[in-house]
Amino acid sequence: MAALLWTGVGAATLAITALGYSIAQPHRRLWPPLHPQDKLTGILAWALTLLIFGAALGVGLMEWGSFALPLWLRFTIGGLLVFLGNLAVWSCVADVGMTQTSGATGQLHTTGLYAWSRHPQYVAGMGILLGWTLLSASLSVAIIAALGSAALMLAAMAEEPWLARQHPDTWHHYAARTPRFL
């Protein structure tokens, strides 16, 4: 179990480091990719995401119920967050496409869930992590979830200057009327 926990912590820490670098050095950023044809960066971003979520899932199953939480909180709120988060994140992926969620340039999406949040897929990912933390009632999952959520927040911040450059005629109006997260 310790190896799986450290895999999640390590993947999230690597993502946080890369995203922090991208925010601090936007002209040498790692995310979004500097070159639209750079498919490796998108694959690595998805790999880190899958490692974070996969480690949280595995650790949660291994430590299931190790922390005392009321059952109504675990199964109602936790379960609902996992369900709704998955519904939202995969509808966003379907809306923008796998290539654009992997860092390729594309159109600016401002309708559907994107009318409520500039980064609904990241909000949904944070909801899944919080929901799984509650549902599994695992403190180790809480560690992975906190780091994973920090990475998702930083991903949004790393993307916004890039989005402003990609969509100079529409980004600032959209950003002024739509919150970053909620």
ZILIN-V919896 format. One record per residue. RES is the residue in one small letter. SS is DSSP state (~ for helix, > for strand, _ for the rest). PSI is psi in whole degrees, -180 to 180 (* if undefined). Layout:
# ZILIN-V919896
((RES | SS | PSI) (RES | SS | PSI))
This chain:
# ZILIN-V919896
((m | _ | -35) (a | ~ | -38) (a | ~ | -40) (l | ~ | -41) (l | ~ | -47) (w | ~ | -29) (t | ~ | -47) (g | ~ | -45) (v | ~ | -43) (g | ~ | -44) (a | ~ | -43) (a | ~ | -40) (t | ~ | -41) (l | ~ | -42) (a | ~ | -44) (i | ~ | -43) (t | ~ | -48) (a | ~ | -40) (l | ~ | -39) (g | ~ | -42) (y | ~ | -43) (s | ~ | -35) (i | ~ | -42) (a | ~ | -31) (q | _ | 69) (p | ~ | -25) (h | ~ | -8) (r | ~ | 26) (r | _ | 158) (l | _ | -30) (w | _ | 135) (p | _ | 160) (p | _ | 143) (l | _ | -34) (h | _ | 126) (p | _ | -28) (q | _ | -1) (d | _ | 90) (k | ~ | -24) (l | ~ | -41) (t | ~ | -42) (g | ~ | -41) (i | ~ | -43) (l | ~ | -39) (a | ~ | -45) (w | ~ | -38) (a | ~ | -45) (l | ~ | -42) (t | ~ | -46) (l | ~ | -36) (l | ~ | -42) (i | ~ | -53) (f | ~ | -39) (g | ~ | -42) (a | ~ | -42) (a | ~ | -43) (l | ~ | -50) (g | ~ | -46) (v | ~ | -41) (g | ~ | -39) (l | ~ | -37) (m | ~ | -33) (e | _ | 21) (w | _ | 121) (g | _ | 21) (s | _ | -15) (f | _ | 133) (a | _ | 112) (l | _ | 147) (p | _ | 141) (l | ~ | -36) (w | ~ | -37) (l | ~ | -47) (r | ~ | -55) (f | ~ | -27) (t | ~ | -62) (i | ~ | -49) (g | ~ | -49) (g | ~ | -41) (l | ~ | -43) (l | ~ | -41) (v | ~ | -46) (f | ~ | -54) (l | ~ | -37) (g | ~ | -44) (n | ~ | -42) (l | ~ | -45) (a | ~ | -48) (v | ~ | -41) (w | ~ | -25) (s | ~ | -34) (c | ~ | -44) (v | ~ | -43) (a | ~ | -36) (d | ~ | -47) (v | ~ | -20) (g | _ | 153) (m | ~ | -37) (t | ~ | -40) (q | ~ | -34) (t | ~ | -11) (s | _ | 11) (g | _ | 1) (a | _ | 152) (t | _ | 155) (g | _ | -169) (q | _ | 157) (l | _ | 122) (h | _ | 125) (t | _ | 5) (t | _ | 175) (g | ~ | -137) (l | ~ | -25) (y | ~ | -11) (a | ~ | -19) (w | _ | -24) (s | _ | 140) (r | _ | -20) (h | _ | 61) (p | ~ | -28) (q | ~ | -34) (y | ~ | -38) (v | ~ | -43) (a | ~ | -41) (g | ~ | -42) (m | ~ | -38) (g | ~ | -41) (i | ~ | -46) (l | ~ | -43) (l | ~ | -45) (g | ~ | -43) (w | ~ | -35) (t | ~ | -46) (l | ~ | -47) (l | ~ | -44) (s | ~ | -19) (a | _ | 54) (s | _ | 125) (l | ~ | -33) (s | ~ | -38) (v | ~ | -36) (a | ~ | -37) (i | ~ | -50) (i | ~ | -43) (a | ~ | -40) (a | ~ | -46) (l | ~ | -41) (g | ~ | -40) (s | ~ | -38) (a | ~ | -41) (a | ~ | -42) (l | ~ | -39) (m | ~ | -43) (l | ~ | -34) (a | ~ | -42) (a | ~ | -44) (m | ~ | -34) (a | ~ | -32) (e | ~ | -29) (e | ~ | -44) (p | ~ | -36) (w | ~ | -44) (l | ~ | -39) (a | ~ | -38) (r | ~ | -35) (q | ~ | -31) (h | _ | 64) (p | _ | -26) (d | _ | -19) (t | _ | -23) (w | ~ | -50) (h | ~ | -37) (h | ~ | -46) (y | ~ | -46) (a | ~ | -32) (a | ~ | -30) (r | ~ | -9) (t | _ | 125) (p | _ | 153) (r | _ | -48) (f | _ | -74) (l | _ | *))
